[in-house]
Amino acid sequence: MNGFEKRELDEDAFGEKPGIGSGLRTFDAFPKTKATYTSSSRRGGQWTIVVFLLCAILSINELRTWYRGVENHHFSVEKGVSRDLQLNLDIVVAMPCDALRVNVQDAAGDRILASDMLDKQPTSWAAWSRERNVALSGGGNEYQTLSEENAARLMEQEEDIHVGHALGEARRSYKRKFPAGPKIKRGDRKDSCRIFGSLEGNKVQGDFHITARGHGYFEFGEHLDHNTFNFSHMITELSFGPHYPTLLNPLDKTISTTPSKFYKYQYYMSVVPTIYTRAGIVDPYSPTLPDPSTISRSERKNTLFTNQYAVTSQSHDLPNPQFYIPGIFFKYNIEPILLVVSEERGSLMALLVRLVNVAAGVVVAGGWLYQMSNWLVEVLGRRRRRMEGMLTGKDTDGTDE
């Protein structure tokens, strides 16, 4: 130290030379440690790599979360005024086509002869029974009864309520027609009727029903023999709105069979208008919603106007066919609410703030853990040296006591 003082050596002389901007160092509030007072270690390098890897993993997770966006469900009273409702149907009934009558009766008093608007194709019940466990429209769903619980089906229905999946399925099934039926093999009897197609009706409460010829509506000389009744049926699709066959609805791919001749199937459906959209295209708080025909093509790719429905069923034998009408009845009610499922994504500034917070938090927490680990290693080392000194009779510095 004396030699240091005699030569008038100043420790600050070994630092940075004063120059442009040196005055700003006066306002530097961050304490610094001179490089001569620090040393690198293998454990410090390993800890630094762990901290960097953790920062990278958390940052990638933040980027993925931002890219996927967040889904919001907004319910409101339907603000638009619409008059038409499209119904899509694909059903097989175990009766000949000429023995069936298909009609729609709505609350407005209009009666639609659906038999003239839908396609009716003679087919074989045995052929469709062979296809019961085979997917017909690109999915892996099996035909099931309403009482069965299929985990795979429930998972697919759950996926269809997400914006990204619903938009992807809608683009995949754009302008796709109803799938072809199974091939009829030699020996199969055409004892059934496939009814499929789309029809336009009033957007009000209605009743879509399939009955036997001469029952339900008076037809002179068209009374069908009761022994030919069989309203067992398979529903491949029943949906409201634009035709998207790859979206799974509650009654899609269901089967109901009965040995009774006089049987009545009743399905009660609550239809909810639904919009799937990306952020910024449809504002659920707007007093008026855009018309699907007026939005641009790029916006149409990221917006889906459709309908969802919930269904309950009630089926039973009829005690007296003279006072009751057997058949298949679909009663639907249009709910006065609108569901907007929007996929929203935060701003780039918010993403940058989260990334900075993640990196800063990991670095600070890593520094604390590193200091605590050093302190713990030092304490354990002292205790071990003290125990060794007690056993060897030497002090911790290596000298005899």
C-alpha positions as a Markdown table, in Angstrom:
| # | Residue | x | y | z |
|---|---|---|---|---|
| 1 | Met | 0.0 | 0.0 | 0.0 |
| 2 | Asn | 2.9 | 2.4 | 0.7 |
| 3 | Gly | 4.3 | 1.9 | -2.8 |
| 4 | Phe | 0.9 | 2.6 | -4.2 |
| 5 | Glu | 0.7 | 5.9 | -2.3 |
| 6 | Lys | 4.3 | 6.9 | -3.1 |
| 7 | Arg | 3.7 | 6.6 | -6.8 |
| 8 | Glu | 0.5 | 8.6 | -6.5 |
| 9 | Leu | -1.4 | 5.9 | -8.4 |
| 10 | Asp | -5.1 | 6.5 | -8.6 |
| 11 | Glu | -7.5 | 3.5 | -9.1 |
| 12 | Asp | -9.8 | 5.7 | -11.2 |
| 13 | Ala | -6.9 | 6.1 | -13.7 |
| 14 | Phe | -7.4 | 2.5 | -14.8 |
| 15 | Gly | -11.0 | 3.2 | -15.7 |
| 16 | Glu | -12.5 | 4.7 | -18.9 |
| 17 | Lys | -11.0 | 7.9 | -20.2 |
| 18 | Pro | -13.2 | 11.0 | -20.1 |
| 19 | Gly | -14.7 | 11.9 | -23.4 |
| 20 | Ile | -17.9 | 12.8 | -25.1 |
| 21 | Gly | -20.9 | 12.1 | -22.9 |
| 22 | Ser | -18.7 | 11.6 | -19.8 |
| 23 | Gly | -20.8 | 14.1 | -17.9 |
| 24 | Leu | -23.8 | 11.9 | -18.2 |
| 25 | Arg | -22.1 | 9.4 | -16.0 |
| 26 | Thr | -22.9 | 11.7 | -13.1 |
| 27 | Phe | -26.5 | 10.8 | -13.4 |
| 28 | Asp | -25.9 | 7.0 | -13.6 |
| 29 | Ala | -28.0 | 5.5 | -10.8 |
| 30 | Phe | -27.1 | 1.9 | -11.5 |
| 31 | Pro | -24.2 | 0.6 | -9.4 |
| 32 | Lys | -21.4 | -1.1 | -11.2 |
| 33 | Thr | -18.8 | -3.7 | -10.2 |
| 34 | Lys | -15.4 | -3.4 | -11.6 |
| 35 | Ala | -14.3 | -6.2 | -13.8 |
| 36 | Thr | -11.3 | -6.9 | -11.6 |
| 37 | Tyr | -13.6 | -7.7 | -8.7 |
| 38 | Thr | -15.6 | -10.4 | -10.6 |
| 39 | Ser | -14.7 | -13.9 | -11.7 |
| 40 | Ser | -16.4 | -16.4 | -13.9 |
| 41 | Ser | -17.4 | -19.9 | -12.7 |
| 42 | Arg | -18.7 | -23.0 | -14.3 |
| 43 | Arg | -21.8 | -23.0 | -12.1 |
| 44 | Gly | -22.5 | -19.4 | -13.0 |
| 45 | Gly | -22.3 | -20.3 | -16.7 |
| 46 | Gln | -24.6 | -23.2 | -16.3 |
| 47 | Trp | -27.1 | -21.1 | -14.3 |
| 48 | Thr | -27.0 | -18.5 | -17.1 |
| 49 | Ile | -27.9 | -21.1 | -19.7 |
| 50 | Val | -30.8 | -22.3 | -17.6 |
| 51 | Val | -32.1 | -18.8 | -17.3 |
| 52 | Phe | -31.8 | -18.2 | -21.0 |
| 53 | Leu | -33.6 | -21.4 | -21.8 |
| 54 | Leu | -36.4 | -20.6 | -19.4 |
| 55 | Cys | -36.8 | -17.1 | -20.9 |
| 56 | Ala | -37.0 | -18.7 | -24.4 |
| 57 | Ile | -39.6 | -21.2 | -23.4 |
| 58 | Leu | -41.8 | -18.7 | -21.7 |
| 59 | Ser | -41.4 | -16.2 | -24.5 |
| 60 | Ile | -42.4 | -18.8 | -27.1 |
| 61 | Asn | -45.5 | -19.7 | -25.0 |
| 62 | Glu | -46.5 | -16.0 | -24.9 |
| 63 | Leu | -46.1 | -15.7 | -28.7 |
| 64 | Arg | -48.3 | -18.8 | -29.2 |
| 65 | Thr | -50.9 | -17.5 | -26.8 |
| 66 | Trp | -50.9 | -14.2 | -28.6 |
| 67 | Tyr | -51.1 | -15.8 | -32.1 |
| 68 | Arg | -54.0 | -18.1 | -31.1 |
| 69 | Gly | -56.0 | -15.3 | -29.5 |
| 70 | Val | -58.7 | -15.5 | -26.9 |
| 71 | Glu | -62.2 | -16.5 | -27.5 |
| 72 | Asn | -65.1 | -14.4 | -26.1 |
| 73 | His | -68.7 | -15.4 | -26.0 |
| 74 | His | -71.2 | -12.5 | -26.2 |
| 75 | Phe | -74.9 | -13.0 | -25.8 |
| 76 | Ser | -77.3 | -10.3 | -26.8 |
| 77 | Val | -80.8 | -9.8 | -28.1 |
| 78 | Glu | -80.8 | -10.3 | -31.9 |
| 79 | Lys | -80.7 | -6.9 | -33.4 |
| 80 | Gly | -81.2 | -7.8 | -37.1 |
| 81 | Val | -84.4 | -8.5 | -38.9 |
| 82 | Ser | -84.4 | -11.7 | -40.9 |
| 83 | Arg | -87.3 | -13.5 | -42.5 |
| 84 | Asp | -86.0 | -16.7 | -44.0 |
| 85 | Leu | -84.5 | -19.8 | -42.4 |
| 86 | Gln | -82.9 | -22.6 | -44.4 |
| 87 | Leu | -83.3 | -26.2 | -43.1 |
| 88 | Asn | -80.9 | -28.9 | -44.2 |
| 89 | Leu | -82.1 | -32.5 | -43.9 |
| 90 | Asp | -80.7 | -35.9 | -44.7 |
| 91 | Ile | -82.8 | -38.7 | -43.2 |
| 92 | Val | -83.6 | -42.4 | -44.0 |
| 93 | Val | -87.0 | -43.7 | -43.0 |
| 94 | Ala | -87.8 | -47.4 | -43.1 |
| 95 | Met | -90.8 | -47.0 | -45.4 |
| 96 | Pro | -91.2 | -46.7 | -49.2 |
| 97 | Cys | -91.1 | -43.2 | -50.6 |
| 98 | Asp | -94.6 | -43.3 | -52.0 |
| 99 | Ala | -95.9 | -44.1 | -48.5 |
| 100 | Leu | -94.5 | -40.9 | -46.8 |
| 101 | Arg | -95.6 | -37.3 | -46.7 |
| 102 | Val | -93.2 | -34.5 | -45.6 |
| 103 | Asn | -94.6 | -31.1 | -44.7 |
| 104 | Val | -93.7 | -28.0 | -42.8 |
| 105 | Gln | -96.3 | -26.0 | -40.8 |
| 106 | Asp | -95.0 | -22.8 | -39.1 |
| 107 | Ala | -96.5 | -20.2 | -36.7 |
| 108 | Ala | -97.2 | -17.8 | -39.6 |
| 109 | Gly | -99.8 | -20.3 | -40.9 |
| 110 | Asp | -97.8 | -21.2 | -44.0 |
| 111 | Arg | -97.7 | -24.8 | -45.0 |
| 112 | Ile | -94.8 | -26.0 | -47.2 |
| 113 | Leu | -95.0 | -29.2 | -49.2 |
| 114 | Ala | -91.5 | -30.3 | -48.4 |
| 115 | Ser | -92.0 | -33.4 | -50.4 |
| 116 | Asp | -91.9 | -31.3 | -53.6 |
| 117 | Met | -88.8 | -29.4 | -52.5 |
| 118 | Leu | -86.7 | -32.2 | -51.1 |
| 119 | Asp | -85.2 | -35.2 | -53.0 |
| 120 | Lys | -86.7 | -38.6 | -52.2 |
| 121 | Gln | -84.6 | -41.6 | -53.1 |
| 122 | Pro | -85.6 | -45.3 | -52.7 |
| 123 | Thr | -83.0 | -47.2 | -50.8 |
| 124 | Ser | -82.4 | -50.2 | -48.6 |
| 125 | Trp | -82.5 | -50.2 | -44.8 |
| 126 | Ala | -80.1 | -53.1 | -44.8 |
| 127 | Ala | -77.5 | -51.1 | -46.8 |
| 128 | Trp | -77.7 | -48.2 | -44.4 |
| 129 | Ser | -77.5 | -50.5 | -41.5 |
| 130 | Arg | -74.2 | -51.8 | -42.8 |
| 131 | Glu | -73.0 | -48.2 | -43.0 |
| 132 | Arg | -74.1 | -47.5 | -39.4 |
| 133 | Asn | -70.5 | -47.5 | -38.1 |
| 134 | Val | -68.8 | -46.0 | -41.2 |
| 135 | Ala | -68.2 | -42.3 | -41.5 |
| 136 | Leu | -69.9 | -40.7 | -44.5 |
| 137 | Ser | -68.7 | -37.1 | -44.7 |
| 138 | Gly | -65.1 | -37.1 | -43.7 |
| 139 | Gly | -65.6 | -37.6 | -39.9 |
| 140 | Gly | -64.9 | -40.4 | -37.6 |
| 141 | Asn | -68.4 | -40.5 | -36.1 |
| 142 | Glu | -70.5 | -43.6 | -35.7 |
| 143 | Tyr | -74.3 | -43.6 | -35.9 |
| 144 | Gln | -75.6 | -43.8 | -32.4 |
| 145 | Thr | -78.8 | -43.7 | -30.5 |
| 146 | Leu | -79.7 | -40.6 | -28.6 |
| 147 | Ser | -79.2 | -42.5 | -25.3 |
| 148 | Glu | -75.7 | -43.5 | -26.1 |
| 149 | Glu | -72.7 | -41.5 | -24.9 |
| 150 | Asn | -69.8 | -41.4 | -27.3 |
| 151 | Ala | -66.6 | -39.6 | -26.0 |
| 152 | Ala | -65.2 | -39.1 | -29.5 |
| 153 | Arg | -68.5 | -37.5 | -30.6 |
| 154 | Leu | -68.7 | -35.2 | -27.6 |
| 155 | Met | -65.1 | -34.1 | -28.3 |
| 156 | Glu | -65.8 | -33.3 | -31.9 |
| 157 | Gln | -68.9 | -31.3 | -30.9 |
| 158 | Glu | -66.8 | -29.4 | -28.4 |
| 159 | Glu | -64.3 | -28.6 | -31.2 |
| 160 | Asp | -67.0 | -27.2 | -33.5 |
| 161 | Ile | -67.8 | -24.4 | -31.0 |
| 162 | His | -64.2 | -22.9 | -31.4 |
| 163 | Val | -63.8 | -20.2 | -34.0 |
| 164 | Gly | -60.7 | -21.5 | -35.7 |
| 165 | His | -62.1 | -25.0 | -36.1 |
| 166 | Ala | -65.6 | -23.9 | -37.2 |
| 167 | Leu | -64.2 | -21.5 | -39.9 |
| 168 | Gly | -61.8 | -24.3 | -41.1 |
| 169 | Glu | -64.7 | -26.8 | -41.4 |
| 170 | Ala | -66.9 | -24.2 | -43.2 |
| 171 | Arg | -64.2 | -23.5 | -45.8 |
| 172 | Arg | -63.6 | -27.2 | -46.2 |
| 173 | Ser | -67.3 | -28.0 | -46.9 |
| 174 | Tyr | -67.9 | -24.9 | -49.0 |
| 175 | Lys | -70.4 | -25.8 | -51.8 |
| 176 | Arg | -70.2 | -29.4 | -50.8 |
| 177 | Lys | -73.3 | -31.3 | -51.7 |
| 178 | Phe | -75.0 | -34.1 | -49.7 |
| 179 | Pro | -72.9 | -37.3 | -49.7 |
| 180 | Ala | -73.9 | -40.2 | -51.8 |
| 181 | Gly | -75.6 | -43.1 | -50.1 |
| 182 | Pro | -74.2 | -46.6 | -49.6 |
| 183 | Lys | -74.2 | -49.0 | -52.5 |
| 184 | Ile | -77.1 | -51.4 | -52.7 |
| 185 | Lys | -75.9 | -55.0 | -53.0 |
| 186 | Arg | -77.7 | -57.7 | -54.9 |
| 187 | Gly | -80.4 | -59.1 | -52.7 |
| 188 | Asp | -81.1 | -55.8 | -50.8 |
| 189 | Arg | -84.7 | -54.8 | -50.9 |
| 190 | Lys | -85.6 | -51.1 | -51.5 |
| 191 | Asp | -87.9 | -50.9 | -48.6 |
| 192 | Ser | -86.8 | -47.5 | -47.3 |
| 193 | Cys | -86.7 | -43.9 | -48.4 |
| 194 | Arg | -83.9 | -41.3 | -48.2 |
| 195 | Ile | -85.2 | -37.7 | -47.9 |
| 196 | Phe | -82.5 | -35.1 | -48.3 |
| 197 | Gly | -82.0 | -31.5 | -49.5 |
| 198 | Ser | -82.4 | -27.9 | -48.3 |
| 199 | Leu | -85.6 | -25.9 | -48.1 |
| 200 | Glu | -86.4 | -22.3 | -47.3 |
| 201 | Gly | -89.0 | -21.4 | -44.6 |
| 202 | Asn | -90.1 | -18.6 | -42.4 |
| 203 | Lys | -87.8 | -17.8 | -39.5 |
| 204 | Val | -90.5 | -18.4 | -36.9 |
| 205 | Gln | -91.6 | -21.3 | -34.7 |
| 206 | Gly | -92.5 | -24.3 | -36.8 |
| 207 | Asp | -93.1 | -28.0 | -37.1 |
| 208 | Phe | -91.4 | -30.2 | -39.6 |
| 209 | His | -93.0 | -33.6 | -39.7 |
| 210 | Ile | -92.9 | -36.9 | -41.7 |
| 211 | Thr | -96.1 | -38.9 | -41.6 |
| 212 | Ala | -97.7 | -41.8 | -43.5 |
| 213 | Arg | -99.9 | -41.2 | -46.6 |
| 214 | Gly | -103.4 | -40.3 | -45.7 |
| 215 | His | -102.6 | -39.6 | -42.0 |
| 216 | Gly | -102.4 | -36.1 | -40.6 |
| 217 | Tyr | -103.7 | -34.5 | -43.8 |
| 218 | Phe | -106.8 | -35.6 | -45.6 |
| 219 | Glu | -106.1 | -37.3 | -49.0 |
| 220 | Phe | -109.0 | -38.8 | -50.8 |
| 221 | Gly | -108.4 | -42.5 | -51.4 |
| 222 | Glu | -104.8 | -42.4 | -50.0 |
| 223 | His | -105.3 | -44.0 | -46.6 |
| 224 | Leu | -102.2 | -46.3 | -46.0 |
| 225 | Asp | -102.6 | -49.7 | -44.4 |
| 226 | His | -101.5 | -49.5 | -40.7 |
| 227 | Asn | -99.5 | -52.7 | -41.0 |
| 228 | Thr | -97.0 | -51.1 | -43.3 |
| 229 | Phe | -96.0 | -48.4 | -40.8 |
| 230 | Asn | -92.4 | -48.3 | -39.6 |
| 231 | Phe | -91.0 | -45.0 | -38.6 |
| 232 | Ser | -87.5 | -46.2 | -37.7 |
| 233 | His | -85.0 | -43.7 | -39.1 |
| 234 | Met | -81.4 | -42.7 | -39.4 |
| 235 | Ile | -80.6 | -39.0 | -39.4 |
| 236 | Thr | -77.3 | -38.2 | -41.2 |
| 237 | Glu | -77.8 | -34.4 | -41.0 |
| 238 | Leu | -80.3 | -31.9 | -39.5 |
| 239 | Ser | -79.1 | -28.3 | -39.4 |
| 240 | Phe | -80.3 | -24.8 | -39.8 |
| 241 | Gly | -78.7 | -22.1 | -41.9 |
| 242 | Pro | -76.1 | -22.5 | -44.6 |
| 243 | His | -75.2 | -26.1 | -45.5 |
| 244 | Tyr | -71.9 | -27.1 | -43.8 |
| 245 | Pro | -72.0 | -30.9 | -43.7 |
| 246 | Thr | -68.7 | -31.4 | -41.8 |
| 247 | Leu | -70.0 | -29.5 | -38.7 |
| 248 | Leu | -71.6 | -31.9 | -36.2 |
| 249 | Asn | -75.0 | -31.1 | -34.9 |
| 250 | Pro | -76.8 | -32.8 | -32.0 |
| 251 | Leu | -79.0 | -35.0 | -34.2 |
| 252 | Asp | -76.4 | -35.7 | -36.9 |
| 253 | Lys | -75.6 | -39.4 | -37.3 |
| 254 | Thr | -78.2 | -40.7 | -34.9 |
| 255 | Ile | -80.5 | -43.7 | -35.3 |
| 256 | Ser | -83.8 | -44.6 | -33.7 |
| 257 | Thr | -85.6 | -47.9 | -34.3 |
| 258 | Thr | -88.8 | -49.3 | -33.0 |
| 259 | Pro | -90.7 | -52.6 | -33.6 |
| 260 | Ser | -94.0 | -50.9 | -33.0 |
| 261 | Lys | -96.3 | -50.0 | -36.0 |
| 262 | Phe | -97.9 | -47.0 | -34.2 |
| 263 | Tyr | -95.0 | -45.0 | -32.8 |
| 264 | Lys | -94.5 | -41.2 | -32.5 |
| 265 | Tyr | -91.1 | -39.5 | -32.4 |
| 266 | Gln | -90.9 | -36.0 | -31.2 |
| 267 | Tyr | -87.9 | -33.7 | -31.2 |
| 268 | Tyr | -88.0 | -30.3 | -29.6 |
| 269 | Met | -85.2 | -28.0 | -30.8 |
| 270 | Ser | -84.2 | -24.5 | -29.6 |
| 271 | Val | -82.4 | -22.7 | -32.4 |
| 272 | Val | -79.9 | -20.0 | -31.5 |
| 273 | Pro | -78.4 | -17.8 | -34.3 |
| 274 | Thr | -74.6 | -17.8 | -34.0 |
| 275 | Ile | -71.8 | -15.9 | -35.6 |
| 276 | Tyr | -68.2 | -17.1 | -35.5 |
| 277 | Thr | -65.8 | -14.3 | -36.3 |
| 278 | Arg | -62.2 | -13.0 | -36.1 |
| 279 | Ala | -61.5 | -9.8 | -34.3 |
| 280 | Gly | -62.6 | -6.6 | -35.8 |
| 281 | Ile | -65.0 | -8.0 | -38.4 |
| 282 | Val | -68.3 | -8.2 | -36.4 |
| 283 | Asp | -68.8 | -5.9 | -33.5 |
| 284 | Pro | -71.3 | -7.6 | -31.1 |
| 285 | Tyr | -72.0 | -4.2 | -29.4 |
| 286 | Ser | -73.0 | -2.6 | -32.7 |
| 287 | Pro | -76.8 | -1.6 | -33.0 |
| 288 | Thr | -76.9 | -3.3 | -36.4 |
| 289 | Leu | -75.0 | -6.4 | -37.6 |
| 290 | Pro | -73.6 | -6.7 | -41.1 |
| 291 | Asp | -75.5 | -8.6 | -43.8 |
| 292 | Pro | -73.6 | -11.7 | -44.9 |
| 293 | Ser | -74.1 | -10.7 | -48.5 |
| 294 | Thr | -72.6 | -7.3 | -48.1 |
| 295 | Ile | -69.3 | -8.1 | -46.4 |
| 296 | Ser | -66.1 | -8.6 | -48.5 |
| 297 | Arg | -64.7 | -11.9 | -49.6 |
| 298 | Ser | -61.8 | -11.7 | -47.3 |
| 299 | Glu | -64.1 | -10.9 | -44.4 |
| 300 | Arg | -66.4 | -13.7 | -45.4 |
| 301 | Lys | -63.5 | -16.2 | -45.0 |
| 302 | Asn | -63.2 | -15.1 | -41.3 |
| 303 | Thr | -66.9 | -14.9 | -40.5 |
| 304 | Leu | -69.4 | -17.7 | -40.3 |
| 305 | Phe | -73.2 | -17.0 | -40.0 |
| 306 | Thr | -74.9 | -20.2 | -38.8 |
| 307 | Asn | -77.3 | -21.6 | -36.2 |
| 308 | Gln | -76.8 | -23.9 | -33.2 |
| 309 | Tyr | -79.6 | -25.8 | -31.5 |
| 310 | Ala | -80.2 | -27.9 | -28.4 |
| 311 | Val | -82.6 | -30.8 | -28.6 |
| 312 | Thr | -84.7 | -32.9 | -26.4 |
| 313 | Ser | -86.7 | -35.9 | -27.5 |
| 314 | Gln | -89.9 | -37.7 | -26.4 |
| 315 | Ser | -91.0 | -41.0 | -28.1 |
| 316 | His | -93.8 | -43.3 | -27.2 |
| 317 | Asp | -96.3 | -45.9 | -28.5 |
| 318 | Leu | -99.7 | -44.6 | -29.6 |
| 319 | Pro | -102.7 | -46.3 | -27.9 |
| 320 | Asn | -105.2 | -45.6 | -30.7 |
| 321 | Pro | -104.1 | -44.6 | -34.2 |
| 322 | Gln | -107.6 | -43.2 | -34.9 |
| 323 | Phe | -107.1 | -40.3 | -32.5 |
| 324 | Tyr | -103.3 | -40.0 | -32.7 |
| 325 | Ile | -101.0 | -39.5 | -35.7 |
| 326 | Pro | -97.8 | -41.6 | -35.8 |
| 327 | Gly | -94.7 | -40.2 | -37.4 |
| 328 | Ile | -91.6 | -38.2 | -36.9 |
| 329 | Phe | -92.1 | -34.6 | -35.7 |
| 330 | Phe | -89.4 | -31.9 | -35.4 |
| 331 | Lys | -90.6 | -28.9 | -33.5 |
| 332 | Tyr | -88.2 | -26.0 | -33.6 |
| 333 | Asn | -88.3 | -22.6 | -31.9 |
| 334 | Ile | -86.1 | -19.6 | -32.8 |
| 335 | Glu | -84.6 | -18.1 | -29.7 |
| 336 | Pro | -84.6 | -14.2 | -29.7 |
| 337 | Ile | -80.9 | -14.1 | -28.7 |
| 338 | Leu | -77.7 | -13.9 | -30.7 |
| 339 | Leu | -74.4 | -15.6 | -29.8 |
| 340 | Val | -71.3 | -14.0 | -31.2 |
| 341 | Val | -68.1 | -16.2 | -30.7 |
| 342 | Ser | -65.2 | -13.9 | -31.5 |
| 343 | Glu | -61.5 | -14.7 | -31.5 |
| 344 | Glu | -59.5 | -11.6 | -30.4 |
| 345 | Arg | -55.8 | -11.0 | -30.3 |
| 346 | Gly | -54.0 | -8.4 | -28.2 |
| 347 | Ser | -51.9 | -5.5 | -29.6 |
| 348 | Leu | -48.2 | -5.8 | -30.5 |
| 349 | Met | -47.4 | -3.3 | -27.7 |
| 350 | Ala | -49.2 | -5.4 | -25.1 |
| 351 | Leu | -47.3 | -8.5 | -26.4 |
| 352 | Leu | -44.0 | -6.6 | -26.2 |
| 353 | Val | -44.7 | -5.5 | -22.6 |
| 354 | Arg | -45.5 | -9.1 | -21.6 |
| 355 | Leu | -42.3 | -10.4 | -23.2 |
| 356 | Val | -40.2 | -7.8 | -21.4 |
| 357 | Asn | -41.9 | -8.6 | -18.1 |
| 358 | Val | -41.2 | -12.3 | -18.6 |
| 359 | Ala | -37.6 | -11.8 | -19.5 |
| 360 | Ala | -37.0 | -9.3 | -16.6 |
| 361 | Gly | -38.8 | -11.5 | -14.1 |
| 362 | Val | -36.9 | -14.6 | -15.0 |
| 363 | Val | -33.5 | -12.8 | -14.9 |
| 364 | Val | -34.2 | -11.2 | -11.5 |
| 365 | Ala | -35.6 | -14.4 | -10.0 |
| 366 | Gly | -32.6 | -16.3 | -11.5 |
| 367 | Gly | -30.2 | -13.9 | -9.9 |
| 368 | Trp | -31.8 | -14.3 | -6.5 |
| 369 | Leu | -31.8 | -18.0 | -6.7 |
| 370 | Tyr | -28.2 | -18.0 | -7.8 |
| 371 | Gln | -27.2 | -15.9 | -4.8 |
| 372 | Met | -29.2 | -18.0 | -2.4 |
| 373 | Ser | -27.6 | -21.2 | -3.9 |
| 374 | Asn | -24.1 | -19.7 | -3.4 |
| 375 | Trp | -24.9 | -18.8 | 0.2 |
| 376 | Leu | -26.2 | -22.3 | 0.8 |
| 377 | Val | -23.1 | -23.9 | -0.7 |
| 378 | Glu | -20.9 | -21.6 | 1.4 |
| 379 | Val | -22.7 | -22.5 | 4.6 |
| 380 | Leu | -22.6 | -26.2 | 3.9 |
| 381 | Gly | -18.9 | -25.9 | 3.0 |
| 382 | Arg | -18.1 | -24.2 | 6.3 |
| 383 | Arg | -20.1 | -26.8 | 8.3 |
| 384 | Arg | -18.3 | -29.6 | 6.5 |
| 385 | Arg | -14.9 | -28.1 | 7.1 |
| 386 | Arg | -15.7 | -27.6 | 10.8 |
| 387 | Met | -16.8 | -31.2 | 11.1 |
| 388 | Glu | -13.6 | -32.3 | 9.4 |
| 389 | Gly | -11.5 | -30.1 | 11.8 |
| 390 | Met | -13.2 | -31.6 | 14.8 |
| 391 | Leu | -12.3 | -35.1 | 13.6 |
| 392 | Thr | -8.7 | -34.4 | 12.7 |
| 393 | Gly | -7.9 | -32.1 | 15.6 |
| 394 | Lys | -7.1 | -29.2 | 13.3 |
| 395 | Asp | -8.6 | -25.8 | 12.9 |
| 396 | Thr | -10.4 | -24.8 | 9.7 |
| 397 | Asp | -7.3 | -23.1 | 8.5 |
| 398 | Gly | -5.3 | -26.3 | 8.6 |
| 399 | Thr | -3.2 | -25.5 | 11.8 |
| 400 | Asp | -3.1 | -27.6 | 14.9 |
| 401 | Glu | -5.3 | -26.4 | 17.7 |
